């Protein structure tokens, strides 16, 4: 993981610079005004990964300077949650004098939640045996003192050892309601919990209450899916990742939400199925023909929507587009501009002190006139 030093006193200025840059780009798609959502200036990241550097009798975490690739020792990580910082220190101190845990350890990953749960993943360049497992369980019990729940996952080549569970439960508060979200080790989750709640809140605000169904592509672990279920008659959500689909379904059950159908399918396959050119057991079980989807939500990878996905979203009256890459977002909106106009826009400072920004756009179909 790369690291750039941060200065919390510069936070507001860096956010202003980002907003000014985005304002210039948004002019290209006819957006003159947009909402800006600020992050907490420190302790905003809920997940982080560190390489482990061995030096004589010592070992410590390192990150790399993104420009020079210089190794930077990290005894604390200011962007990381307070629980990440506590776990960092506790893991290092526990492992330092225990060869069975220290030998060929090369990386430690942390996933934490605002509900005070955590998964610590330790990665090795060797196979993990019973002796390691016993020592790792003692490490997990030691870490358990710091949080409500701590799970430990050991990884080596073609090997995974789970002590506890592979998932934690995050509490996501949206419009005064708390949703329980399953987050799984080594699967994508939104890194900035505070900004994530603001993103979901903005999307639900602009969804209103409707009498039709929602199609969601790239739904992940159901991050947007569950809160939006209150705003639509039904939600049909697609996702290609097996672990994310399982998490989304489990989260729906956990929250007693019964109007969500999650299908493990790529956007490309869904497009083919919608046109009757593809069939499968999953498609038949989902019975996609029963949905009356007029709104589509997309939160695609950094590459944005390809031509097939663009042709798919053109079918709908309203497009909710959340993006971690303003460049591809703007290119996609330009491609849709003959048929759609931007009715609302926002930026979310998901990644403070970097050039990255999360964006949201609401596209409405132009009237026939």
C-alpha positions in Angstrom: 0.0 0.0 0.0 1.3 3.5 -0.8 1.2 6.3 1.6 1.3 10.1 1.4 1.8 12.1 4.6 -1.3 14.0 5.7 -1.7 17.3 7.5 -5.2 17.6 9.1 -4.8 21.4 9.2 -4.8 21.4 5.4 -8.0 19.3 5.1 -10.5 22.1 4.2 -8.1 23.6 1.7 -7.4 20.3 -0.1 -11.2 19.7 -0.3 -11.7 23.1 -1.7 -9.1 22.4 -4.4 -10.8 19.2 -5.3 -14.2 20.9 -5.5 -12.8 23.6 -7.8 -11.2 21.0 -10.1 -14.4 19.0 -10.3 -16.5 22.1 -10.9 -14.4 22.7 -14.1 -15.0 19.2 -15.3 -18.7 19.2 -14.4 -19.2 22.2 -16.7 -18.6 19.8 -19.6 -21.9 18.0 -18.7 -23.9 21.1 -17.9 -23.5 20.9 -14.1 -23.2 24.4 -12.5 -24.0 23.4 -8.9 -23.3 20.3 -6.8 -23.3 19.2 -3.2 -20.0 18.7 -1.4 -19.6 16.2 1.4 -16.6 16.4 3.7 -14.9 13.6 5.4 -13.5 13.5 8.9 -9.9 14.7 8.6 -8.4 11.8 10.6 -9.4 8.2 11.5 -11.7 7.9 8.6 -10.4 4.7 6.9 -12.0 1.5 8.2 -9.6 -0.8 6.3 -5.8 -0.7 5.6 -3.0 -3.1 4.6 0.6 -2.9 5.5 3.8 -4.7 4.4 5.9 -6.1 7.2 9.6 -5.3 7.2 12.0 -7.6 9.2 15.2 -5.9 10.4 17.4 -7.9 12.8 15.4 -8.5 16.0 12.9 -5.9 15.0 9.9 -5.9 12.6 7.6 -3.1 11.8 4.9 -2.0 9.3 5.9 -0.1 6.1 4.2 1.7 3.3 5.7 3.0 0.1 6.1 6.6 -1.1 4.0 6.6 -4.3 6.5 8.8 -6.0 9.9 7.4 -4.9 8.8 3.9 -3.7 10.8 4.7 -0.6 9.9 2.5 2.4 8.2 4.5 5.2 7.9 3.0 8.7 4.4 3.2 10.1 4.0 2.8 13.9 0.7 4.6 13.6 -1.7 5.4 10.7 -3.5 8.6 11.1 -6.1 8.0 8.3 -6.9 4.6 9.9 -9.7 4.2 12.5 -8.7 4.3 16.1 -9.2 0.5 16.3 -6.8 -0.1 13.4 -4.2 1.9 15.2 -4.7 -0.1 18.4 -4.6 -3.4 16.6 -1.5 -2.4 14.7 0.5 -1.9 17.9 -1.0 -5.0 19.6 -0.2 -7.3 16.7 3.4 -6.1 16.3 4.1 -6.4 20.0 2.6 -9.9 20.3 4.3 -11.3 17.2 7.7 -9.7 17.8 9.2 -12.4 20.1 7.2 -15.4 18.8 9.1 -17.1 15.9 6.1 -19.3 15.0 4.0 -16.2 14.2 6.8 -14.0 13.0 8.6 -16.3 10.5 8.0 -15.2 6.9 5.1 -12.9 7.8 5.1 -10.3 5.1 1.8 -8.5 5.3 -1.0 -7.6 7.7 -4.4 -6.3 6.7 -7.1 -4.8 8.9 -10.8 -4.5 8.4 -12.7 -2.6 11.1 -16.2 -1.3 11.7 -17.9 1.5 13.5 -19.6 -1.3 15.5 -16.2 -2.1 17.1 -15.6 -5.4 15.2 -12.5 -6.3 13.3 -10.8 -8.9 11.0 -7.0 -9.1 11.1 -5.5 -11.0 8.1 -1.9 -12.1 8.4 -0.1 -13.2 5.2 2.9 -15.6 5.0 5.5 -16.9 2.6 5.2 -20.3 4.1 2.5 -22.9 4.9 0.6 -22.7 8.2 0.7 -25.7 10.5 -1.0 -26.7 13.7 1.7 -25.0 15.8 1.0 -21.8 14.0 -2.8 -22.2 14.4 -2.4 -22.6 18.2 -0.2 -19.5 18.5 -2.5 -17.5 16.2 -5.5 -18.4 18.4 -3.6 -17.0 21.4 -3.0 -13.8 19.3 -6.7 -13.6 18.5 -7.6 -13.9 22.2 -5.1 -11.2 23.0 -6.6 -8.8 20.4 -10.1 -9.6 21.6 -9.5 -7.3 24.5 -9.5 -4.3 22.1 -12.9 -4.8 20.4 -16.3 -6.4 20.7 -15.3 -9.0 18.1 -11.9 -9.8 16.5 -11.5 -12.5 13.9 -8.1 -13.7 12.6 -7.4 -15.0 9.1 -4.1 -16.6 8.1 -3.2 -16.7 4.4 -0.4 -18.5 2.6 -0.1 -19.9 -1.0 -3.3 -21.9 -1.7 -4.1 -21.9 2.1 -6.5 -20.0 4.3 -7.0 -20.6 8.0 -10.0 -18.8 9.6 -10.1 -18.3 13.4 -13.5 -17.0 14.3 -15.3 -15.8 11.1 -14.6 -14.4 7.7 -17.1 -11.6 8.2 -18.1 -8.8 10.6 -21.3 -6.8 11.0 -21.2 -3.0 10.3 -23.9 -0.7 11.4 -24.8 1.8 8.7 -27.1 4.7 9.7 -29.1 6.3 7.0 -31.9 8.8 7.6 -32.2 7.9 11.2 -32.4 4.1 10.5 -29.7 1.6 11.2 -28.9 -1.2 8.7 -26.7 -4.1 9.6 -24.2 -4.8 6.8 -22.2 -8.0 6.4 -18.5 -7.2 5.5 -16.3 -10.1 4.4 -12.6 -10.4 4.6 -10.8 -9.9 1.2 -14.0 -8.5 -0.4 -14.7 -4.9 -1.4 -16.2 -2.6 1.2 -16.4 1.2 1.2 -13.3 2.4 3.1 -14.6 5.6 4.6 -17.6 4.7 6.8 -18.7 8.3 7.4 -18.7 9.3 3.8 -20.4 6.0 2.9 -23.4 6.9 5.0 -23.5 10.4 3.4 -23.4 8.8 -0.1 -26.3 6.4 0.7 -28.2 9.3 2.3 -27.8 11.4 -0.8 -28.9 8.6 -3.1 -32.0 7.8 -1.1 -32.9 11.5 -0.9 -32.9 11.7 -4.7 -34.7 8.4 -5.1 -37.8 9.6 -3.2 -40.7 7.1 -2.9 -41.6 5.4 -6.1 -44.3 3.0 -7.4 -41.9 1.0 -9.5 -38.8 -1.3 -9.2 -35.1 -0.6 -9.0 -32.4 -2.4 -11.0 -29.0 -2.2 -9.4 -25.8 -3.3 -11.2 -22.5 -3.9 -9.4 -24.4 -4.1 -6.0 -21.4 -5.5 -4.0 -22.4 -6.5 -0.5 -25.7 -4.6 -0.7 -24.3 -1.3 0.5 -26.9 0.8 -1.4 -29.4 -2.1 -2.0 -30.7 -2.4 1.6 -31.5 1.3 2.3 -33.0 1.7 -1.2 -35.4 -1.2 -0.6 -37.5 1.2 1.4 -37.9 3.5 -1.6 -38.9 1.1 -4.3 -41.5 -1.6 -4.7 -38.8 -4.2 -5.3 -35.1 -4.2 -6.0 -33.3 -6.5 -8.5 -29.6 -6.4 -7.8 -26.8 -8.0 -9.7 -23.2 -8.7 -8.7 -20.5 -11.0 -10.1 -18.5 -11.6 -6.9 -19.7 -14.8 -5.1 -18.7 -13.6 -1.6 -20.4 -10.2 -2.1 -23.6 -11.9 -3.3 -23.6 -14.1 -0.2 -23.1 -11.0 2.0 -25.8 -9.0 0.3 -28.3 -11.9 0.7 -27.3 -12.5 4.3 -27.6 -8.8 5.1 -31.1 -8.6 3.6 -32.2 -11.5 5.9 -30.5 -9.9 8.9 -32.5 -6.7 8.3 -35.8 -8.5 7.6 -35.9 -7.0 4.1 -37.9 -9.2 1.8 -38.3 -7.1 -1.4 -34.7 -7.6 -2.6 -33.5 -10.2 -5.1 -29.8 -10.6 -5.6 -28.6 -12.5 -8.7 -25.0 -13.5 -9.2 -24.5 -12.2 -12.8 -22.4 -9.7 -14.7 -24.0 -6.6 -16.2 -23.2 -8.1 -19.6 -25.0 -11.4 -18.9 -28.0 -9.5 -17.4 -28.2 -7.5 -20.6 -28.3 -10.7 -22.7 -30.9 -12.3 -20.4 -33.1 -9.2 -20.5 -33.1 -9.5 -24.3 -33.9 -13.2 -24.1 -30.6 -14.2 -25.6 -29.3 -16.0 -22.4 -31.0 -18.3 -20.0 -29.8 -20.2 -16.9 -31.0 -21.6 -13.6 -30.1 -18.3 -11.8 -32.1 -16.3 -14.4 -35.1 -18.6 -14.1 -35.0 -18.5 -10.3 -34.8 -14.7 -10.2 -37.8 -14.5 -12.7 -36.5 -11.1 -14.0 -39.5 -10.6 -16.2 -41.7 -9.9 -13.2 -39.8 -6.7 -12.3 -41.0 -3.3 -13.5 -37.6 -1.5 -13.3 -37.7 2.2 -14.3 -34.7 3.4 -12.3 -31.2 1.9 -12.5 -28.4 2.4 -10.0 -24.8 1.8 -11.1 -21.6 2.0 -9.0 -19.1 0.6 -11.5 -15.3 -0.1 -11.3 -12.9 2.8 -12.1 -13.2 1.9 -15.8 -16.8 3.1 -15.8 -19.6 1.6 -18.0 -18.6 0.0 -21.3 -20.7 0.2 -24.5 -22.9 -2.8 -23.5 -23.6 -1.4 -20.1 -24.4 2.0 -21.5 -26.9 0.5 -23.9 -28.4 -1.3 -21.0 -28.9 1.7 -18.7 -30.4 3.6 -21.7 -33.5 1.5 -21.2 -34.5 3.2 -18.0 -36.1 6.5 -17.1 -33.7 7.5 -14.4 -30.0 6.6 -13.8 -28.3 6.9 -10.4 -24.6 6.9 -11.1 -22.1 6.7 -8.3 -18.4 6.7 -9.4 -14.9 6.6 -7.9 -13.5 8.0 -11.2 -14.9 11.4 -12.3 -13.2 11.0 -15.7 -15.1 7.9 -16.8 -18.2 9.2 -15.2 -18.1 12.4 -17.3 -17.3 10.4 -20.4 -20.3 8.1 -19.8 -22.6 11.1 -19.1 -21.6 12.7 -22.3 -22.5 9.4 -24.1 -26.0 9.6 -22.6 -26.5 13.3 -23.0 -28.7 13.1 -26.1 -31.4 11.2 -24.1 -30.7 12.3 -20.4 -30.0 15.4 -18.5 -28.3 15.8 -15.0 -30.9 16.7 -12.3 -28.5 16.5 -9.3 -24.8 16.0 -8.6 -22.6 15.6 -5.6 -19.0 14.9 -4.7 -17.9 12.9 -1.6 -14.4 13.1 -0.2 -14.0 9.4 0.2 -10.2 9.6 -0.1 -8.9 12.7 1.7 -5.5 14.1 0.9 -5.4 12.3 -2.5 -6.4 13.3 -6.0 -9.3 10.8 -5.9 -12.9 11.8 -5.3 -16.2 10.0 -5.3 -19.0 11.5 -7.4 -22.7 11.0 -7.7 -25.0 12.0 -10.7 -28.7 11.7 -11.1 -29.7 11.4 -14.8 -33.4 11.9 -15.9 -34.7 11.0 -19.3 -35.5 14.1 -21.4 -39.2 14.6 -22.4 -40.3 13.6 -25.9 -40.7 17.3 -26.8 
